[in-house]
Amino acid sequence: MRRLAIVALIALIGMLPFAASAQTNAAAPTAAKTDYIYPLVLATGALAGVVGVNLFSFPYFTLPLSVASPAGAAISSPAAAAASRIFVITSGIAGAWIASWLYNGKI
């Protein structure tokens, strides 16, 4: 059994490509210029999206603020808290998407 393992190992090593044939002559890709302002644009857009949607929806409905008041903690359910998180995340993504479109001209 030991001889079979040694023969199999030598056969597999013999099948490996040589280092010279494994390398290509293609040049390495050049790095693109980094835009350092773009993450700030996305963050600002996300914050503006959350604030804008909350200001727009204030007269009609509000998010459950179970932490803010003790009376609200007994009323709000886990489903309402999850829905408010989804609402905030969706409005933040939409705000970042719009900010990206305004900054780059494409989405």
N, C-alpha and C positions, 0 to 999 in steps of 0.2 A: 504494500500500500504506500509505503514511504517512497519507493522508487517511482511509482506512478505519479505521485504528487510532484516529485522533482522533475520528471520528464514533462509533465503538463506545464509547470512553471517555466521551464526553459523554452518550451514551444511558444508560450504566450509572450515571453520577453522577446523572442525572435520575431514575433508578428508586430511588435510595436514599430511605428514609423521612426525613421532616423530624425534627429533634431534638424538637420539641414532641409529635409523635405517637409517638415511640419511648419516651417516658417514661410511666410509669403513676402513678396517684395513690395506690397502695397504700403503707401505712406500712412502714417497715423493720422486720424482725422483731427482737424484743427478745432480748437474750442471756440464756441460762439461767444460773442460779447455778452456779458451778464448785465441784466437790467436790475439794478438794486432797488429801484423804486416800485417795481411791480408788486412785491409782497405787501408793501404799505398801501398801495392802491386797493388791493383785494381786501385787506383788513379794514380799511376805511369804508369801502363799499359794503362790507358785511355789517359793520356797526351802523352805518346809515340806513341799511335795509331794515334792520331790527327796530331801530328808533322810528323810522318812517312808518312802518306797518303798525307799530304800537300806537303812534299818534293818530294814525288814520282810523284805527279800530276802537279807539278809546270811547267815543260816545255810544257805540253799539254794543260792544262786549269787552270784557277785560279778562286777562289771564288769571287763573286761580292763584292767589297769593297765600298759600297755606302757612308759610313761615312768618308772614308779616303780622297776622293776627291770630290769637288763640281761638277765636270763634270760627275762623276759616279753616283751621286745621281739622276740626271735626266734620266739616261739610265736604271738603274736597276729597275726591277719591284718587287712587293711584292712576286710574285711567285719565282723569282730568289733568293730573300732573304730567303724564306721558304725552298727552295731546298738546299741552302748552310747550313742552320741550320740542316736539316735532314742529309746532308752529314757529318757534323762535329759530330753529335750525333752518327751516325752509325759507324764512324771510331773510336770514343771513346769507344763504347760498344765492338767493335771487339778487340781493344787493351786491354781492361780489361779482356775480355774472354781469350785471348791468355796468358796474365799475370797470370790469375788464373790457366790455364792449366799448365804453366811452374812451378808455385809455388806448386800446389797440385798434379800434375800428372793426374788430372781428371777435367772435366768441370762441 
